[in-house]
Amino acid sequence: MYYLYLATLLSLFTFGTCSAQTPPSQTTSTTPVDLNERVRLLEENLRYANQGLAKSVDDLLWYQKLGDIAIIDKVRYASKPPHVIKNPTGQGANNPVVIPAYTFVSRKFATAKKLPLLVFVHDGVHGDFSTLYAHIVRELVDQGYMILAPEYRGSVGYGGTFYNQIDYGDYENDDVLAGKRWAVENMPQVDADRVGIIGWSHGGMISLMNVFDHPEDYKVAYAGVPVTDIIARLGYKPQSYRTIFSAATHIGKDPSENVAEYRRRSPVWNAQKLQTPLLIHTNTNDEDVNVLEVESLINALKAHEKKFEYKIYQDAPGGHSFNRLDTKLARDSREEIYKFLARYLNPPAAVK
């Protein structure tokens, strides 16, 4: 069925390029038909269309899963312009990138004068804040946290242009910071003195870089199985993964061409900046972020005599997702997180 659909689209695309007044033979002689390229473009457009449809469906699921306890909204705010601008002199070339974000406010505490805010950063270099996080959001909203979940540049579900604006380890950090500052300015219930940031995996990396570079903006941070050293990471990933980072839509060069840039974007090389209370979790059987990355960060923080907390789980079931599951171990681990956050953010219904 997929190939029939693709063939139909390809046929329409091919014949649609021929004017009714221009014989096909003339068109072919002046504009060669590259069928492989057309198939590639069609498949790419279908992929982005499917991602957009999935995002729309998942947005509806948020209301179904959390509408009973949370006031849910989706907002948009401005961040930095694209890091790669194809036509710098074109109209609107330097316009800021518009970032979508979810907000969740507890119905139970909707009349409270001030509430703590958690900036919740999704995982995945190209991921999104999906309802896979719904059970965790529910647990946080029940405690009285307001939540802002930014869909930083590169997130899926917003088309090819937004997808390809990813700037691994740099501008998406600014997108998240811009979201935090937007929330403080535009959500009257937010207590500006009680703002924390949390994230797993790539979201953990963004959370770390936010508190390293902007300690004045956050009271506390949690990083679960975080990416911490891009140089080491590329060393244990396959060539196909490494190639992605030398593309213009990512860093643009490989480490051998600009190792300083990779260091600048890696939390392990910024550990000396830590001023914010921090909890780190990792797992020895993580199949995505090798535990060696997180151990390197832990060692770097210790070397700089930083105060922080951490726990290395030993072969916890679930690997990379071990404490985001619906298991007793995962719930116990999240309880550790919630108790740590509550020390600094004091939500109205903190986990005891």
C-alpha positions, 0 to 999 in steps of 0.5 A: 500500500505504501509503495502504491501511494508513493507511486501515485504521488510520484506520478502526480508530481512528475506530470504536474511539472509539465505545462498543458501547453508544453509537450513532455518531450520538450520538458525532458530535454530542458529539465531532466527528470531525476526520479531518485531525487523525486522519490527521496523528496517525496519520502522526506515530505511523507516522513515530516507529514507523518511526524506532524500527524503523530504530534497532533494526535499526541497533543490531544492525548495530553488532555485525555491523560492529564486534563483531570488534574492539569490546566494544559496549554501550548504556547510559542515564544521567540528564541535565537535566529537559526545558526545556519542561514542559507540566505542572510540577506533574504527577507526575515533571514535573521528572525528569531526561531519560534519555539513551541512549549507545553505548560501544565498547571495543577487544577488543585493549586490553580488559585495559589498565589505563587508556585514553583516551576520545573523546566522539563526538557525532553530527550532525543537529539530529534525527539519531542515532549510526548505523552510517554512522559505523562505519568511523570508529569502527573506525579509532578503536577500532583505535588504542585509544580508548574511545568514548562516543556519546551520543544526546542529547535530540532524537535519532531512534529513541526516540519523539515525546516524546524527539524533541520535547525538542530544545533547539537549542544548549543542553540537548543540550550538557549531555546530552553533558557528563553522558555524559562525566562518567558515563563517567569515573565508571562505566567503570573503564578511562577515564583521566580525564586523557585525554578528548577530544571530536569531532563533525561539523556539529551534533555539531561545534557541541556539541563546541565549546560543551562545550570553551568552557563546560567546558574542565576536562573535555576535553584536546582537541577536533575540530570538522568542518564545525561549525555556529558562528553560528545567527544567520548560519545562519538568514540563508541558510536558507529560511523553513521552516527559520527557523520551526523555531527559533521553535517551543517545541520549539527556541529558542521565539523568533526572533532579532528577539525574543531575539538575545542567546539566539541569541548565547549558543548560537552558538560564534562568540560564545563564541570568547573562552572557548577554552582547549582544543587545537582542530582545525577542518575546513571545506570551501568547497563545503559545501551544509549549513554554509556556509563563511562560518560556520566562517570567522567562527569562525576569525576570531573565534578569531584576534581573541581570539589563541587557539591552535588549528589549522584547514584550509579544504578547497577544493571537496573532493568530498562537500561537507558529508560530504567527510572522512567518506566512503570516499575517499583524500581523506577517509582522509587528512583523518581521518589529520590528525585522528587525529594531532592527537588523539594528541598530547594523548590518547596512545592505545596504537596511535596513527597515526604 
